[in-house]
Amino acid sequence: MKVSKRVQQISESLTLALTAKAKQLRQEGVDVIGFGAGEPDFDTPEHIKEVAIADLKNGFTKYTPASGIPELKQAVCDKLRTENGLEYTPKQILISCGAKHSIYNAIMALVDEGDEVIIPSPYWLTYPEQVKAAGGVPVVVETSIDNGFIMTPEQLKSAITDKTVALVLNSPSNPTGAVYSEEQLRALAEVIVDANIMVISDEIYEHLLYDGVKHYSIASFGDEIKALTIVVNGVSKTYSMTGWRIGYAAGPEEIIGAMSRLQSHSTSNPTSFCQHAVITALKGDQSCVQRMLKAFDERRRFMIDTLNSIDGIKCAEPKGAFYVFPDVSSHYGRSFDGKKITNSMEFAEYLLEKARVAVVPGVAFGDDRCVRLSYATSLDNIKEGLERIKKALG
Ligand SMILES: *Cc1c(COP(=O)(O)O)cnc(C)c1O
């Protein structure tokens, strides 16, 4: 049997072993506190669920147009106009099986063998793997805690070659929680327009913002940059709908058309009875989002303050998403119980074994100095988990 070269290159998740170990410990009855969650810990709001239940009862259970139902595309156009100042027609919208699927379609539609795609690190670990799956080459631009995990226009410029086809931008960011300001985005947009490359703008965390920080879509800074942008968004994170698998992309008709053709021959339509419910999520009562945000913000504050009070942990103040990404590297080189810790994987292993706390090693996101903790878990869990970490490092 032969596995394609394209797929052979896709790495196994570095975090898989650790997740499996945490799960095994739990099954053995050990109480492990998990900071690994990549999804909100709230239930999907009732008024959204009811729409899907009605669709199921009414038999809205067959194929829909492969690129999504027209009413949902219109609702996405309305959302992008009122919230992001972006004018699109329904032909410029593709509804996919989650934002991840939108990004996959975009990369498959943009990248030929050997083409380069620029990815600022720390990055969402899916981006480089999708680029490799398309036969492309991920070009990583490093940012660090010292510059707030923000890529500068100079860094972008010097990463661009004649093979560059696109940049993947993610603000607010997973894993760092960093949010690009209007000024920073405008400066990047200038470089992108000059170089005439595309940008895939992953805005899935746009509503999870704190301390009065505002989100801007890079596409909103003029017609030139808009013509080079594929905006990707979805309902997973904002409305706690990760399992529904609905996301969307907006962009120039030519590229959205190409992505739609690809989707029509791979997954076909996103699930029929999830689509009307997403219209309700986008257009209905938004107080559910405010409630969730309030809980996240309280946990975020507690987490930053507590982590920074632990010796040798340096935690920036994330302004978005639901993760913190502290630098723990000053603990590298220390020995605990006769075992030396030299990297984020070993650090995470140690916390799991000693403190019964699961965190995600930063190496998975391209930064081995850090680990990722999600605060999409209860404040009680956070208090107990951080207490254990403090003890284990003391
Ligand atoms: C969760 C996540 C997504 C995927 O969202 P889905 O709509 O559930 O596919 C995309 N990008 C980032 C950065 C994420 O963290």
The ligand as a MOL file (V3000), in Angstrom:
LIG
                    3D

  0  0  0     0  0            999 V3000
M  V30 BEGIN CTAB
M  V30 COUNTS 15 15 0 0 0
M  V30 BEGIN ATOM
M  V30 1 C -11.4410 27.0690 16.3230 0
M  V30 2 C -10.6890 27.7500 15.2380 0
M  V30 3 C -11.1080 27.6890 13.9000 0
M  V30 4 C -12.1250 26.6930 13.4110 0
M  V30 5 O -13.4060 26.9690 13.5950 0
M  V30 6 P -14.5250 26.0050 13.0200 0
M  V30 7 O -15.5350 26.9650 12.4760 0
M  V30 8 O -15.0400 25.2160 14.1760 0
M  V30 9 O -13.9420 25.1580 11.9590 0
M  V30 10 C -10.4340 28.4360 12.9450 0
M  V30 11 N -9.3750 29.1890 13.2910 0
M  V30 12 C -8.9300 29.2510 14.5490 0
M  V30 13 C -7.7660 30.0990 14.8450 0
M  V30 14 C -9.5610 28.5260 15.5640 0
M  V30 15 O -9.0630 28.5510 16.8100 0
M  V30 END ATOM
M  V30 BEGIN BOND
M  V30 1 1 1 2
M  V30 2 1 2 3
M  V30 3 2 2 14
M  V30 4 1 3 4
M  V30 5 2 3 10
M  V30 6 1 4 5
M  V30 7 1 5 6
M  V30 8 2 6 7
M  V30 9 1 6 8
M  V30 10 1 6 9
M  V30 11 1 10 11
M  V30 12 2 11 12
M  V30 13 1 12 13
M  V30 14 1 12 14
M  V30 15 1 14 15
M  V30 END BOND
M  V30 END CTAB
M  END
